[in-house]
C-alpha cells in the first residue's frame, strides 16, 4: 500500500503563483521548488491574466515537453486579505495527466491563499500531498490523491459528443490516431478545445497513451519546436492562424465549424475504403445507442481495433534479430485486400514500427 501511495505522490513537480495587481501588472510571484525561465514564461503565457481580451478561464491544462501544467485562476473578492491583487493563478506542474485531480487541489490552494494572503500555507499543503498524498483542512476542504484514478481521467470526456458532432467523419479521427498522425484542433474557446482534445486518445484505447495530447498550444517558436519533435500528436489551438500552418498537421479539425480536413500530404496514407466504412458505421451505431455509456462505446471501438490487429497478425513474422514482429509485405499483397485496406494495414504496420528497416 505504502509503495502505491509513494508512486502516486511523486507525480507533482512544482507549484507556482502568478498575480495581477491593481495596476494591471501580471507578475510571477512565487514558486516551490525552483523553475526554469522557459517554463515560467510558458506558464505566464498560458495563464489567462496576461491575455489581452480580459476573459477569465477558471481552469486550463496542457503539456510541454512531457511536463503537464494545470492552472486555476480566481478573481479576488473585496473581503480578502489580498488588498493590492485583483486576480491570481495557482499553477501546478506534474508528470501525469489528471485534470480533475489537479483542479480539485488547486481550488483548495486558491482558498488558502485568499484566506491567508501568504504562500506558506500553500507550501505546507503541497508538501503534505507530495509526501503523504493527502491534505486536510477544516475550512478549505480536504484532498486525497488516491481518489483520482488515472483511468477515470482517461474516461472523463465524451466520445458520444464527438460522434454526435462529426458522425461518420469520426472515422477520419480514428484512422489518424491509429496511424499516429498529427491532429490539430481549433476553436476560439479554450474550454471547448480542451474537452474535445482530451477525449480523442480514447478512440485508440488499446494504447492508453495520453502523452500524445497537447491540449493548449500557442503559435510560439519554442512550443512548436517541442510539438514537432513528437511523431504523432493531438494539439489544441485557440488561434485560427494555425489553419494556415499546414506544416503542423495531417488532419485539421475546425471545431467551431464542425469541419475536418485532411492535409494533401496525408491523403495517400489516409485513403478511406470498405474497412473504414465498417469502422465508421460501428462507431456511429454504438455512439447513437441511448442505452450505451461512453465507456461502453470506447469498449466497442476497442474491440473493433483489436480485430484490425488480428487481421494484421498473419502477415507478420519475427524479425531476423528475434526482437519483434515485422510485416511480411509480400504475404500481405498476396491476400489481395481492397487497395484502401492493404494501404491502411501497411501504414498501420509502419505506425507500430513493424516495417523491416
SULRAUR-V397017 format. One record per residue. OMEGA is omega in whole degrees, -180 to 180 (999 if undefined). Layout:
BEGIN
omega
OMEGA
OMEGA
END
This chain:
BEGIN
omega
-179
-178
-179
178
-179
-177
-179
-175
-178
-174
-179
-178
-179
178
-179
-178
177
-179
170
-175
-175
176
180
179
179
-176
171
-168
-170
170
177
-17
-177
177
180
179
-179
-179
179
179
179
-177
175
180
-178
-177
-170
-178
-180
-176
-179
-169
173
178
-180
175
-174
-177
174
178
179
-177
177
-180
176
172
177
175
-179
-174
175
-177
179
173
-177
178
-179
-176
-175
177
-180
-173
-175
-176
179
179
169
177
171
-177
173
173
-174
-180
-173
176
176
-175
-177
-180
-174
173
-180
-177
-180
177
178
179
178
-180
179
-177
178
-176
-171
179
179
-179
-174
-179
180
-179
179
-179
180
-179
178
180
-179
-175
-175
-179
-177
166
-177
172
-175
-169
-175
179
-179
-179
179
-176
-172
172
-172
-178
-179
-179
177
179
179
-176
-173
-180
-179
175
180
179
180
-178
180
177
-171
177
-177
-179
176
-179
176
180
180
-179
-180
179
178
-177
179
178
-179
-179
175
-179
179
168
-179
-179
-177
-179
180
180
-176
-179
-178
-174
-177
-177
-173
-179
179
178
174
-173
-177
180
-174
-175
178
178
179
-175
174
-165
-178
-176
173
179
178
-174
-176
-180
-178
178
179
-179
-175
175
180
-177
177
-178
170
-177
-179
-179
174
-179
-176
178
-179
-179
178
-178
-177
175
-175
-174
168
178
180
179
173
-176
-177
-180
-177
-179
175
-179
175
-179
-178
-177
-178
-172
-177
180
-174
179
-177
178
-176
-179
-179
179
177
-179
-180
-180
179
-179
-177
-179
-179
-176
-178
179
-176
-179
-173
175
177
-177
176
177
178
179
178
-179
-179
178
178
179
179
179
180
179
176
177
-176
-173
-178
-178
178
-180
180
-178
-177
-179
178
-174
-173
178
178
-177
170
-172
180
180
179
-178
-178
-179
178
172
170
-175
-177
179
179
179
-179
-179
178
-180
177
177
178
-180
-180
180
-179
179
176
180
999
END
